[in-house]
Amino acid sequence: MNHRDAENTGRLFPVMLPSQDYNRKRVKNPGLPECPTVIDWEMLAQHEAQAQCNHSQTLECLAQRGGLAPDEILAVIEDRAWHFIEHTESIRLVTQHIAAWRNE
């Protein structure tokens, strides 16, 4: 068990799933990454100021409204302004960030 597992509150933040078009592409091309449906709240909590800057809302409010899309999550955890990133790439990068965070 790493330290992230030990301190994880178990609280999860919702990830907005990509469009139906992306899901149809995944059926035809199983090599496309699967979008996570949730992300550890604590991973985003350390970037709450960026979420507030990008969305003018707290993480709590964003979660109540359905969460964030993968490209929006990526901007928050990279502490930068949002810009569109294609679904495949944003999902791949968010998945990498999740794996790295869990292994810290």
Biopython code that builds the backbone (N, CA, C, O; Angstrom):
import numpy as np
from Bio.PDB.StructureBuilder import StructureBuilder

atoms = [
    (1, "MET", "N", (0.849, -1.179, 0.000)),
    (1, "MET", "CA", (0.000, 0.000, 0.000)),
    (1, "MET", "C", (0.896, 1.243, 0.000)),
    (1, "MET", "O", (1.788, 1.355, 0.840)),
    (2, "ASN", "N", (0.668, 2.179, -0.933)),
    (2, "ASN", "CA", (1.458, 3.403, -0.939)),
    (2, "ASN", "C", (0.769, 4.470, -0.087)),
    (2, "ASN", "O", (-0.352, 4.278, 0.385)),
    (3, "HIS", "N", (1.463, 5.605, 0.101)),
    (3, "HIS", "CA", (0.916, 6.622, 0.990)),
    (3, "HIS", "C", (-0.375, 7.228, 0.458)),
    (3, "HIS", "O", (-1.190, 7.702, 1.250)),
    (4, "ARG", "N", (-0.590, 7.231, -0.844)),
    (4, "ARG", "CA", (-1.838, 7.765, -1.395)),
    (4, "ARG", "C", (-3.016, 6.884, -0.992)),
    (4, "ARG", "O", (-4.099, 7.392, -0.703)),
    (5, "ASP", "N", (-2.813, 5.574, -0.969)),
    (5, "ASP", "CA", (-3.890, 4.678, -0.554)),
    (5, "ASP", "C", (-4.215, 4.892, 0.920)),
    (5, "ASP", "O", (-5.381, 4.878, 1.312)),
    (6, "ALA", "N", (-3.192, 5.089, 1.725)),
    (6, "ALA", "CA", (-3.390, 5.234, 3.158)),
    (6, "ALA", "C", (-4.144, 6.514, 3.500)),
    (6, "ALA", "O", (-4.939, 6.527, 4.440)),
    (7, "GLU", "N", (-3.904, 7.598, 2.744)),
    (7, "GLU", "CA", (-4.557, 8.862, 3.086)),
    (7, "GLU", "C", (-5.807, 9.131, 2.265)),
    (7, "GLU", "O", (-6.471, 10.144, 2.482)),
    (8, "ASN", "N", (-6.143, 8.266, 1.342)),
    (8, "ASN", "CA", (-7.308, 8.480, 0.484)),
    (8, "ASN", "C", (-8.578, 8.481, 1.323)),
    (8, "ASN", "O", (-8.840, 7.552, 2.087)),
    (9, "THR", "N", (-9.348, 9.530, 1.163)),
    (9, "THR", "CA", (-10.591, 9.657, 1.921)),
    (9, "THR", "C", (-11.684, 8.777, 1.339)),
    (9, "THR", "O", (-12.718, 8.572, 1.974)),
    (10, "GLY", "N", (-11.468, 8.259, 0.145)),
    (10, "GLY", "CA", (-12.487, 7.466, -0.510)),
    (10, "GLY", "C", (-13.476, 8.309, -1.287)),
    (10, "GLY", "O", (-14.345, 7.768, -1.971)),
    (11, "ARG", "N", (-13.361, 9.615, -1.195)),
    (11, "ARG", "CA", (-14.271, 10.502, -1.907)),
    (11, "ARG", "C", (-13.860, 10.569, -3.372)),
    (11, "ARG", "O", (-12.676, 10.663, -3.696)),
    (12, "LEU", "N", (-14.850, 10.521, -4.243)),
    (12, "LEU", "CA", (-14.577, 10.489, -5.679)),
    (12, "LEU", "C", (-15.239, 11.663, -6.392)),
    (12, "LEU", "O", (-16.332, 12.092, -6.023)),
    (13, "PHE", "N", (-14.570, 12.168, -7.403)),
    (13, "PHE", "CA", (-15.065, 13.284, -8.211)),
    (13, "PHE", "C", (-15.497, 12.719, -9.564)),
    (13, "PHE", "O", (-14.747, 11.952, -10.167)),
    (14, "PRO", "N", (-16.689, 13.078, -10.056)),
    (14, "PRO", "CA", (-17.172, 12.502, -11.319)),
    (14, "PRO", "C", (-16.462, 13.061, -12.553)),
    (14, "PRO", "O", (-16.138, 14.246, -12.630)),
    (15, "VAL", "N", (-16.241, 12.183, -13.492)),
    (15, "VAL", "CA", (-15.673, 12.560, -14.789)),
    (15, "VAL", "C", (-16.799, 12.479, -15.808)),
    (15, "VAL", "O", (-17.467, 11.453, -15.932)),
    (16, "MET", "N", (-16.998, 13.565, -16.531)),
    (16, "MET", "CA", (-18.009, 13.556, -17.591)),
    (16, "MET", "C", (-17.493, 12.712, -18.742)),
    (16, "MET", "O", (-16.377, 12.902, -19.227)),
    (17, "LEU", "N", (-18.313, 11.793, -19.161)),
    (17, "LEU", "CA", (-17.893, 10.882, -20.221)),
    (17, "LEU", "C", (-17.904, 11.575, -21.572)),
    (17, "LEU", "O", (-18.693, 12.493, -21.793)),
    (18, "PRO", "N", (-17.033, 11.142, -22.481)),
    (18, "PRO", "CA", (-17.005, 11.735, -23.808)),
    (18, "PRO", "C", (-18.295, 11.453, -24.581)),
    (18, "PRO", "O", (-19.163, 10.702, -24.137)),
    (19, "SER", "N", (-18.383, 12.054, -25.698)),
    (19, "SER", "CA", (-19.579, 11.943, -26.532)),
    (19, "SER", "C", (-19.851, 10.505, -26.962)),
    (19, "SER", "O", (-18.970, 9.646, -26.919)),
    (20, "GLN", "N", (-21.081, 10.270, -27.372)),
    (20, "GLN", "CA", (-21.441, 8.955, -27.921)),
    (20, "GLN", "C", (-20.582, 8.621, -29.133)),
    (20, "GLN", "O", (-20.281, 7.454, -29.380)),
    (21, "ASP", "N", (-20.189, 9.635, -29.885)),
    (21, "ASP", "CA", (-19.337, 9.426, -31.050)),
    (21, "ASP", "C", (-18.024, 8.754, -30.635)),
    (21, "ASP", "O", (-17.559, 7.826, -31.296)),
    (22, "TYR", "N", (-17.433, 9.234, -29.533)),
    (22, "TYR", "CA", (-16.186, 8.631, -29.048)),
    (22, "TYR", "C", (-16.431, 7.181, -28.638)),
    (22, "TYR", "O", (-15.623, 6.302, -28.936)),
    (23, "ASN", "N", (-17.532, 6.938, -27.965)),
    (23, "ASN", "CA", (-17.836, 5.574, -27.530)),
    (23, "ASN", "C", (-18.043, 4.634, -28.718)),
    (23, "ASN", "O", (-17.644, 3.470, -28.666)),
    (24, "ARG", "N", (-18.663, 5.133, -29.784)),
    (24, "ARG", "CA", (-18.813, 4.310, -31.005)),
    (24, "ARG", "C", (-17.453, 4.011, -31.626)),
    (24, "ARG", "O", (-17.223, 2.909, -32.123)),
    (25, "LYS", "N", (-16.553, 4.993, -31.598)),
    (25, "LYS", "CA", (-15.199, 4.776, -32.122)),
    (25, "LYS", "C", (-14.471, 3.711, -31.306)),
    (25, "LYS", "O", (-13.726, 2.900, -31.857)),
    (26, "ARG", "N", (-14.693, 3.717, -29.975)),
    (26, "ARG", "CA", (-14.048, 2.707, -29.117)),
    (26, "ARG", "C", (-14.520, 1.298, -29.450)),
    (26, "ARG", "O", (-13.742, 0.347, -29.371)),
    (27, "VAL", "N", (-15.787, 1.158, -29.820)),
    (27, "VAL", "CA", (-16.316, -0.159, -30.189)),
    (27, "VAL", "C", (-15.578, -0.664, -31.426)),
    (27, "VAL", "O", (-15.224, -1.840, -31.510)),
    (28, "LYS", "N", (-15.354, 0.223, -32.374)),
    (28, "LYS", "CA", (-14.669, -0.160, -33.608)),
    (28, "LYS", "C", (-13.158, -0.269, -33.425)),
    (28, "LYS", "O", (-12.493, -1.003, -34.157)),
    (29, "ASN", "N", (-12.619, 0.454, -32.456)),
    (29, "ASN", "CA", (-11.182, 0.455, -32.216)),
    (29, "ASN", "C", (-10.934, 0.284, -30.714)),
    (29, "ASN", "O", (-10.797, 1.275, -29.996)),
    (30, "PRO", "N", (-10.876, -0.962, -30.234)),
    (30, "PRO", "CA", (-10.719, -1.201, -28.798)),
    (30, "PRO", "C", (-9.396, -0.685, -28.230)),
    (30, "PRO", "O", (-9.218, -0.672, -27.013)),
    (31, "GLY", "N", (-8.470, -0.263, -29.088)),
    (31, "GLY", "CA", (-7.209, 0.289, -28.609)),
    (31, "GLY", "C", (-7.335, 1.697, -28.062)),
    (31, "GLY", "O", (-6.418, 2.193, -27.408)),
    (32, "LEU", "N", (-8.473, 2.353, -28.322)),
    (32, "LEU", "CA", (-8.676, 3.697, -27.773)),
    (32, "LEU", "C", (-8.852, 3.601, -26.255)),
    (32, "LEU", "O", (-9.464, 2.655, -25.759)),
    (33, "PRO", "N", (-8.321, 4.572, -25.526)),
    (33, "PRO", "CA", (-8.405, 4.483, -24.058)),
    (33, "PRO", "C", (-9.826, 4.618, -23.551)),
    (33, "PRO", "O", (-10.635, 5.366, -24.101)),
    (34, "GLU", "N", (-10.114, 3.877, -22.487)),
    (34, "GLU", "CA", (-11.405, 3.989, -21.818)),
    (34, "GLU", "C", (-11.353, 5.173, -20.863)),
    (34, "GLU", "O", (-10.369, 5.364, -20.149)),
    (35, "CYS", "N", (-12.403, 5.951, -20.858)),
    (35, "CYS", "CA", (-12.455, 7.129, -19.995)),
    (35, "CYS", "C", (-12.755, 6.722, -18.561)),
    (35, "CYS", "O", (-13.702, 5.974, -18.315)),
    (36, "PRO", "N", (-11.946, 7.213, -17.594)),
    (36, "PRO", "CA", (-12.304, 6.941, -16.204)),
    (36, "PRO", "C", (-13.638, 7.614, -15.886)),
    (36, "PRO", "O", (-13.951, 8.659, -16.457)),
    (37, "THR", "N", (-14.410, 7.041, -15.003)),
    (37, "THR", "CA", (-15.702, 7.623, -14.644)),
    (37, "THR", "C", (-15.610, 8.489, -13.393)),
    (37, "THR", "O", (-16.465, 9.342, -13.153)),
    (38, "VAL", "N", (-14.563, 8.264, -12.600)),
    (38, "VAL", "CA", (-14.321, 9.051, -11.390)),
    (38, "VAL", "C", (-12.821, 9.245, -11.219)),
    (38, "VAL", "O", (-12.009, 8.521, -11.795)),
    (39, "ILE", "N", (-12.481, 10.240, -10.415)),
    (39, "ILE", "CA", (-11.083, 10.505, -10.070)),
    (39, "ILE", "C", (-11.036, 10.763, -8.569)),
    (39, "ILE", "O", (-11.983, 11.317, -8.010)),
    (40, "ASP", "N", (-9.958, 10.374, -7.914)),
    (40, "ASP", "CA", (-9.836, 10.602, -6.473)),
    (40, "ASP", "C", (-9.963, 12.095, -6.182)),
    (40, "ASP", "O", (-9.265, 12.917, -6.775)),
    (41, "TRP", "N", (-10.853, 12.428, -5.271)),
    (41, "TRP", "CA", (-11.107, 13.828, -4.914)),
    (41, "TRP", "C", (-9.817, 14.514, -4.481)),
    (41, "TRP", "O", (-9.551, 15.651, -4.869)),
    (42, "GLU", "N", (-9.024, 13.824, -3.683)),
    (42, "GLU", "CA", (-7.787, 14.410, -3.151)),
    (42, "GLU", "C", (-6.814, 14.807, -4.258)),
    (42, "GLU", "O", (-6.036, 15.745, -4.088)),
    (43, "MET", "N", (-6.848, 14.117, -5.367)),
    (43, "MET", "CA", (-5.968, 14.468, -6.483)),
    (43, "MET", "C", (-6.330, 15.849, -7.033)),
    (43, "MET", "O", (-5.451, 16.631, -7.395)),
    (44, "LEU", "N", (-7.617, 16.140, -7.092)),
    (44, "LEU", "CA", (-8.066, 17.443, -7.589)),
    (44, "LEU", "C", (-8.022, 18.511, -6.508)),
    (44, "LEU", "O", (-7.803, 19.684, -6.809)),
    (45, "ALA", "N", (-8.227, 18.124, -5.262)),
    (45, "ALA", "CA", (-8.316, 19.089, -4.168)),
    (45, "ALA", "C", (-7.076, 19.967, -4.078)),
    (45, "ALA", "O", (-7.176, 21.148, -3.744)),
    (46, "GLN", "N", (-5.922, 19.410, -4.370)),
    (46, "GLN", "CA", (-4.690, 20.200, -4.293)),
    (46, "GLN", "C", (-4.601, 21.237, -5.419)),
    (46, "GLN", "O", (-3.694, 22.069, -5.427)),
    (47, "HIS", "N", (-5.537, 21.185, -6.361)),
    (47, "HIS", "CA", (-5.578, 22.129, -7.486)),
    (47, "HIS", "C", (-6.891, 22.918, -7.510)),
    (47, "HIS", "O", (-7.292, 23.441, -8.551)),
    (48, "GLU", "N", (-7.548, 22.996, -6.364)),
    (48, "GLU", "CA", (-8.862, 23.645, -6.312)),
    (48, "GLU", "C", (-8.808, 25.096, -6.788)),
    (48, "GLU", "O", (-9.758, 25.573, -7.410)),
    (49, "ALA", "N", (-7.722, 25.799, -6.508)),
    (49, "ALA", "CA", (-7.611, 27.193, -6.961)),
    (49, "ALA", "C", (-7.678, 27.279, -8.483)),
    (49, "ALA", "O", (-8.278, 28.204, -9.029)),
    (50, "GLN", "N", (-7.065, 26.318, -9.164)),
    (50, "GLN", "CA", (-7.108, 26.319, -10.633)),
    (50, "GLN", "C", (-8.510, 25.988, -11.131)),
    (50, "GLN", "O", (-8.969, 26.563, -12.118)),
    (51, "ALA", "N", (-9.189, 25.074, -10.464)),
    (51, "ALA", "CA", (-10.573, 24.757, -10.837)),
    (51, "ALA", "C", (-11.443, 26.002, -10.682)),
    (51, "ALA", "O", (-12.276, 26.298, -11.539)),
    (52, "GLN", "N", (-11.244, 26.718, -9.595)),
    (52, "GLN", "CA", (-11.999, 27.947, -9.343)),
    (52, "GLN", "C", (-11.674, 28.986, -10.427)),
    (52, "GLN", "O", (-12.570, 29.672, -10.918)),
    (53, "CYS", "N", (-10.422, 29.097, -10.787)),
    (53, "CYS", "CA", (-10.009, 30.047, -11.826)),
    (53, "CYS", "C", (-10.618, 29.681, -13.184)),
    (53, "CYS", "O", (-11.116, 30.552, -13.897)),
    (54, "ASN", "N", (-10.577, 28.403, -13.536)),
    (54, "ASN", "CA", (-11.062, 27.965, -14.851)),
    (54, "ASN", "C", (-12.582, 27.956, -14.952)),
    (54, "ASN", "O", (-13.133, 28.204, -16.025)),
    (55, "HIS", "N", (-13.265, 27.672, -13.844)),
    (55, "HIS", "CA", (-14.710, 27.426, -13.912)),
    (55, "HIS", "C", (-15.543, 28.327, -13.010)),
    (55, "HIS", "O", (-16.772, 28.255, -13.028)),
    (56, "SER", "N", (-14.888, 29.172, -12.222)),
    (56, "SER", "CA", (-15.579, 30.083, -11.293)),
    (56, "SER", "C", (-16.530, 29.336, -10.369)),
    (56, "SER", "O", (-17.585, 29.848, -9.996)),
    (57, "GLN", "N", (-16.139, 28.110, -10.002)),
    (57, "GLN", "CA", (-16.936, 27.273, -9.105)),
    (57, "GLN", "C", (-15.991, 26.413, -8.265)),
    (57, "GLN", "O", (-14.871, 26.114, -8.677)),
    (58, "THR", "N", (-16.457, 26.029, -7.101)),
    (58, "THR", "CA", (-15.680, 25.116, -6.258)),
    (58, "THR", "C", (-15.768, 23.701, -6.830)),
    (58, "THR", "O", (-16.625, 23.408, -7.663)),
    (59, "LEU", "N", (-14.876, 22.839, -6.372)),
    (59, "LEU", "CA", (-14.965, 21.430, -6.770)),
    (59, "LEU", "C", (-16.284, 20.828, -6.320)),
    (59, "LEU", "O", (-16.873, 20.013, -7.030)),
    (60, "GLU", "N", (-16.746, 21.223, -5.151)),
    (60, "GLU", "CA", (-18.019, 20.712, -4.639)),
    (60, "GLU", "C", (-19.156, 21.038, -5.608)),
    (60, "GLU", "O", (-19.968, 20.175, -5.940)),
    (61, "CYS", "N", (-19.203, 22.278, -6.049)),
    (61, "CYS", "CA", (-20.250, 22.703, -6.980)),
    (61, "CYS", "C", (-20.108, 21.991, -8.323)),
    (61, "CYS", "O", (-21.098, 21.542, -8.901)),
    (62, "LEU", "N", (-18.875, 21.888, -8.815)),
    (62, "LEU", "CA", (-18.643, 21.197, -10.090)),
    (62, "LEU", "C", (-19.086, 19.737, -10.004)),
    (62, "LEU", "O", (-19.685, 19.210, -10.941)),
    (63, "ALA", "N", (-18.790, 19.090, -8.883)),
    (63, "ALA", "CA", (-19.198, 17.682, -8.700)),
    (63, "ALA", "C", (-20.715, 17.562, -8.699)),
    (63, "ALA", "O", (-21.272, 16.645, -9.304)),
    (64, "GLN", "N", (-21.384, 18.491, -8.019)),
    (64, "GLN", "CA", (-22.848, 18.450, -7.979)),
    (64, "GLN", "C", (-23.459, 18.660, -9.361)),
    (64, "GLN", "O", (-24.571, 18.203, -9.627)),
    (65, "ARG", "N", (-22.736, 19.348, -10.237)),
    (65, "ARG", "CA", (-23.228, 19.626, -11.588)),
    (65, "ARG", "C", (-22.809, 18.540, -12.579)),
    (65, "ARG", "O", (-23.066, 18.671, -13.776)),
    (66, "GLY", "N", (-22.169, 17.472, -12.099)),
    (66, "GLY", "CA", (-21.829, 16.354, -12.969)),
    (66, "GLY", "C", (-20.352, 16.138, -13.193)),
    (66, "GLY", "O", (-19.969, 15.171, -13.852)),
    (67, "GLY", "N", (-19.499, 17.020, -12.657)),
    (67, "GLY", "CA", (-18.059, 16.836, -12.777)),
    (67, "GLY", "C", (-17.448, 17.644, -13.895)),
    (67, "GLY", "O", (-17.991, 18.666, -14.316)),
    (68, "LEU", "N", (-16.318, 17.175, -14.368)),
    (68, "LEU", "CA", (-15.575, 17.833, -15.446)),
    (68, "LEU", "C", (-15.250, 16.816, -16.526)),
    (68, "LEU", "O", (-15.144, 15.619, -16.256)),
    (69, "ALA", "N", (-15.095, 17.297, -17.745)),
    (69, "ALA", "CA", (-14.658, 16.460, -18.863)),
    (69, "ALA", "C", (-13.157, 16.203, -18.723)),
    (69, "ALA", "O", (-12.465, 16.946, -18.028)),
    (70, "PRO", "N", (-12.651, 15.163, -19.374)),
    (70, "PRO", "CA", (-11.228, 14.857, -19.251)),
    (70, "PRO", "C", (-10.291, 16.021, -19.596)),
    (70, "PRO", "O", (-9.292, 16.222, -18.906)),
    (71, "ASP", "N", (-10.592, 16.788, -20.645)),
    (71, "ASP", "CA", (-9.698, 17.903, -20.981)),
    (71, "ASP", "C", (-9.765, 19.012, -19.937)),
    (71, "ASP", "O", (-8.788, 19.736, -19.741)),
    (72, "GLU", "N", (-10.910, 19.154, -19.263)),
    (72, "GLU", "CA", (-11.033, 20.136, -18.186)),
    (72, "GLU", "C", (-10.266, 19.674, -16.948)),
    (72, "GLU", "O", (-9.607, 20.479, -16.289)),
    (73, "ILE", "N", (-10.348, 18.394, -16.634)),
    (73, "ILE", "CA", (-9.584, 17.835, -15.506)),
    (73, "ILE", "C", (-8.096, 17.998, -15.760)),
    (73, "ILE", "O", (-7.344, 18.363, -14.857)),
    (74, "LEU", "N", (-7.674, 17.731, -16.973)),
    (74, "LEU", "CA", (-6.267, 17.853, -17.324)),
    (74, "LEU", "C", (-5.768, 19.273, -17.067)),
    (74, "LEU", "O", (-4.694, 19.457, -16.495)),
    (75, "ALA", "N", (-6.534, 20.270, -17.482)),
    (75, "ALA", "CA", (-6.139, 21.663, -17.252)),
    (75, "ALA", "C", (-6.018, 21.961, -15.758)),
    (75, "ALA", "O", (-5.086, 22.642, -15.331)),
    (76, "VAL", "N", (-6.958, 21.452, -14.971)),
    (76, "VAL", "CA", (-6.929, 21.700, -13.531)),
    (76, "VAL", "C", (-5.695, 21.062, -12.905)),
    (76, "VAL", "O", (-4.977, 21.730, -12.160)),
    (77, "ILE", "N", (-5.428, 19.793, -13.185)),
    (77, "ILE", "CA", (-4.301, 19.128, -12.518)),
    (77, "ILE", "C", (-2.949, 19.584, -13.065)),
    (77, "ILE", "O", (-1.917, 19.372, -12.427)),
    (78, "GLU", "N", (-2.951, 20.205, -14.236)),
    (78, "GLU", "CA", (-1.710, 20.794, -14.770)),
    (78, "GLU", "C", (-1.599, 22.272, -14.419)),
    (78, "GLU", "O", (-0.677, 22.950, -14.873)),
    (79, "ASP", "N", (-2.532, 22.774, -13.615)),
    (79, "ASP", "CA", (-2.541, 24.170, -13.159)),
    (79, "ASP", "C", (-2.386, 25.158, -14.305)),
    (79, "ASP", "O", (-1.485, 25.996, -14.310)),
    (80, "ARG", "N", (-3.285, 25.040, -15.273)),
    (80, "ARG", "CA", (-3.252, 25.932, -16.439)),
    (80, "ARG", "C", (-4.679, 26.225, -16.892)),
    (80, "ARG", "O", (-5.634, 25.580, -16.461)),
    (81, "ALA", "N", (-4.792, 27.206, -17.763)),
    (81, "ALA", "CA", (-6.085, 27.535, -18.344)),
    (81, "ALA", "C", (-6.545, 26.391, -19.243)),
    (81, "ALA", "O", (-5.732, 25.644, -19.787)),
    (82, "TRP", "N", (-7.864, 26.268, -19.389)),
    (82, "TRP", "CA", (-8.427, 25.222, -20.233)),
    (82, "TRP", "C", (-8.279, 25.565, -21.710)),
    (82, "TRP", "O", (-8.436, 26.719, -22.109)),
    (83, "HIS", "N", (-7.978, 24.564, -22.506)),
    (83, "HIS", "CA", (-8.151, 24.619, -23.958)),
    (83, "HIS", "C", (-8.501, 23.210, -24.415)),
    (83, "HIS", "O", (-8.081, 22.222, -23.812)),
    (84, "PHE", "N", (-9.271, 23.137, -25.483)),
    (84, "PHE", "CA", (-9.736, 21.832, -25.946)),
    (84, "PHE", "C", (-8.560, 20.944, -26.333)),
    (84, "PHE", "O", (-7.617, 21.382, -26.993)),
    (85, "ILE", "N", (-8.638, 19.705, -25.913)),
    (85, "ILE", "CA", (-7.709, 18.650, -26.335)),
    (85, "ILE", "C", (-8.585, 17.489, -26.766)),
    (85, "ILE", "O", (-9.534, 17.136, -26.067)),
    (86, "GLU", "N", (-8.287, 16.908, -27.879)),
    (86, "GLU", "CA", (-9.065, 15.796, -28.436)),
    (86, "GLU", "C", (-9.253, 14.716, -27.371)),
    (86, "GLU", "O", (-8.360, 14.466, -26.561)),
    (87, "HIS", "N", (-10.430, 14.077, -27.383)),
    (87, "HIS", "CA", (-10.797, 13.109, -26.334)),
    (87, "HIS", "C", (-9.738, 12.030, -26.119)),
    (87, "HIS", "O", (-9.352, 11.764, -24.981)),
    (88, "THR", "N", (-9.276, 11.421, -27.175)),
    (88, "THR", "CA", (-8.316, 10.325, -27.022)),
    (88, "THR", "C", (-7.080, 10.781, -26.266)),
    (88, "THR", "O", (-6.606, 10.094, -25.361)),
    (89, "GLU", "N", (-6.564, 11.937, -26.640)),
    (89, "GLU", "CA", (-5.352, 12.451, -25.994)),
    (89, "GLU", "C", (-5.620, 12.882, -24.554)),
    (89, "GLU", "O", (-4.818, 12.585, -23.669)),
    (90, "SER", "N", (-6.714, 13.566, -24.306)),
    (90, "SER", "CA", (-6.978, 14.030, -22.947)),
    (90, "SER", "C", (-7.233, 12.845, -22.003)),
    (90, "SER", "O", (-6.789, 12.866, -20.855)),
    (91, "ILE", "N", (-7.931, 11.835, -22.470)),
    (91, "ILE", "CA", (-8.174, 10.642, -21.646)),
    (91, "ILE", "C", (-6.856, 9.930, -21.358)),
    (91, "ILE", "O", (-6.605, 9.513, -20.227)),
    (92, "ARG", "N", (-6.028, 9.793, -22.367)),
    (92, "ARG", "CA", (-4.719, 9.147, -22.177)),
    (92, "ARG", "C", (-3.888, 9.898, -21.137)),
    (92, "ARG", "O", (-3.290, 9.278, -20.258)),
    (93, "LEU", "N", (-3.848, 11.215, -21.232)),
    (93, "LEU", "CA", (-3.040, 12.014, -20.308)),
    (93, "LEU", "C", (-3.617, 12.014, -18.889)),
    (93, "LEU", "O", (-2.864, 11.932, -17.919)),
    (94, "VAL", "N", (-4.923, 12.103, -18.761)),
    (94, "VAL", "CA", (-5.537, 12.054, -17.424)),
    (94, "VAL", "C", (-5.260, 10.699, -16.784)),
    (94, "VAL", "O", (-4.943, 10.630, -15.596)),
    (95, "THR", "N", (-5.375, 9.636, -17.548)),
    (95, "THR", "CA", (-5.093, 8.290, -17.027)),
    (95, "THR", "C", (-3.644, 8.197, -16.550)),
    (95, "THR", "O", (-3.373, 7.591, -15.513)),
    (96, "GLN", "N", (-2.718, 8.788, -17.290)),
    (96, "GLN", "CA", (-1.310, 8.793, -16.862)),
    (96, "GLN", "C", (-1.133, 9.571, -15.563)),
    (96, "GLN", "O", (-0.415, 9.131, -14.665)),
    (97, "HIS", "N", (-1.779, 10.717, -15.464)),
    (97, "HIS", "CA", (-1.690, 11.513, -14.218)),
    (97, "HIS", "C", (-2.257, 10.732, -13.041)),
    (97, "HIS", "O", (-1.685, 10.755, -11.951)),
    (98, "ILE", "N", (-3.369, 10.045, -13.248)),
    (98, "ILE", "CA", (-3.970, 9.250, -12.164)),
    (98, "ILE", "C", (-2.979, 8.169, -11.703)),
    (98, "ILE", "O", (-2.769, 7.993, -10.503)),
    (99, "ALA", "N", (-2.384, 7.461, -12.638)),
    (99, "ALA", "CA", (-1.437, 6.391, -12.288)),
    (99, "ALA", "C", (-0.236, 6.958, -11.544)),
    (99, "ALA", "O", (0.203, 6.382, -10.548)),
    (100, "ALA", "N", (0.299, 8.076, -12.013)),
    (100, "ALA", "CA", (1.463, 8.687, -11.369)),
    (100, "ALA", "C", (1.106, 9.156, -9.956)),
    (100, "ALA", "O", (1.895, 8.967, -9.030)),
    (101, "TRP", "N", (-0.051, 9.752, -9.782)),
    (101, "TRP", "CA", (-0.473, 10.255, -8.480)),
    (101, "TRP", "C", (-0.635, 9.094, -7.494)),
    (101, "TRP", "O", (-0.233, 9.204, -6.335)),
    (102, "ARG", "N", (-1.209, 8.007, -7.941)),
    (102, "ARG", "CA", (-1.408, 6.856, -7.055)),
    (102, "ARG", "C", (-0.090, 6.200, -6.650)),
    (102, "ARG", "O", (-0.009, 5.557, -5.603)),
    (103, "ASN", "N", (0.941, 6.364, -7.481)),
    (103, "ASN", "CA", (2.223, 5.735, -7.182)),
    (103, "ASN", "C", (3.186, 6.643, -6.448)),
    (103, "ASN", "O", (4.298, 6.219, -6.132)),
    (104, "GLU", "N", (2.798, 7.885, -6.165)),
    (104, "GLU", "CA", (3.694, 8.797, -5.447)),
    (104, "GLU", "C", (3.930, 8.339, -4.032)),
    (104, "GLU", "O", (4.660, 8.990, -3.285)),
]
sb = StructureBuilder()
sb.init_structure("model")
sb.init_model(0)
sb.init_chain("A")
sb.init_seg("    ")
for serial, (resi, resn, name, xyz) in enumerate(atoms, 1):
    if name == "N":
        sb.init_residue(resn, " ", resi, " ")
    sb.init_atom(name, np.array(xyz, "f"), 0.0, 1.0, " ", f" {name:<3s}", serial, name[0])
structure = sb.get_structure()
